[in-house]
């Protein structure tokens, strides 16, 4: 079977959606499928084009997978208009180019707008492949929960997402709550919906001791450290972490906060946090040092805006659950993130937008090593039993076959492609 994955993000990007798309492409290729990836130029999470990539289009082999890259617009800052420009830029390039002959095409959302353009192009063909959409974030929930759209514009986004998902032969979502929303609000038939939870894209290895991890990184053994890893974007609401560091300063510095990674809010956060002694910014680290940073912390932070409850499942959780440190989630009670952390038994929750509560949550974990160790063991077990790469590949392979059989013209498409039609 020939499968094409189309999505904005791919290796060498190391955070967000890219590692999952790469894992699927490589996993299906290892199982004997003919896989091709159509993607953009690396730009995330720094939101700047990678200078190592030049030209309008690149054809390359990446870890055994054929990859076509199309250059696209990359905004300097992220607004609704600029996000739409980015996706239109990528989607129009893909829609105007040659898409590899395939039995199944899977589009990754985000990017929703480019997904719609690609699907429209393929549906216009006399013979087309089966079309699937793999939903990592819900756009229509996102624009409401981040406050970027209201009223008629938010309704228009909901209608757009609904139309695109209903037009697909099948939709895979990463959480049961996403499936419920897609069915109840976006009117996607239950028969088209599959749930494929995200997984850890790093091979499991036993966490290193906290002292050894801190020695490797040059961090003090005596400090209480709370670490946020990953994207610094709007939905994370990391102003709360900056203010928690400021609160720690006022209390004499009982907790040191580390923001590790990049994103379109990083520059603003650095300006907001200027002069705060208990706050440090760190760029993304190579895998060995990244693992050490997770094991070195007294608490691993997931921070969300108070309004964020349904739009996304933080991808960082798959790395957090496999680490040697407990999770501290500053999120709304009952949110998807809260549910995931509780299901794993890997951490505790505090209220979002409560800097003092965040400081106290970190101090509580640091003061109770026995409870922290139990949370770590539970998270490790949950990861190995429910979030393994092998289990995810089995689910994805099953979904791809469901797509192929859901579209009755697939066999004609495949035979036509072989004949060069």
Helices and strands as residue ranges (DSSP letters): E 2-6, H 18-30, E 34-40, E 57-62, E 65-70, H 80-96, E 104-109, H 112-123, E 130-135, H 139-145, H 151-167, E 170-173, H 176-184, G 190-192, E 193-195, H 210-217, E 225-229, H 239-250, E 256-260, H 266-272, E 279-282, H 287-296, E 299-303, H 316-320, E 327-330, H 336-344, E 347-350, H 355-367, H 369-386, H 389-406, H 410-418
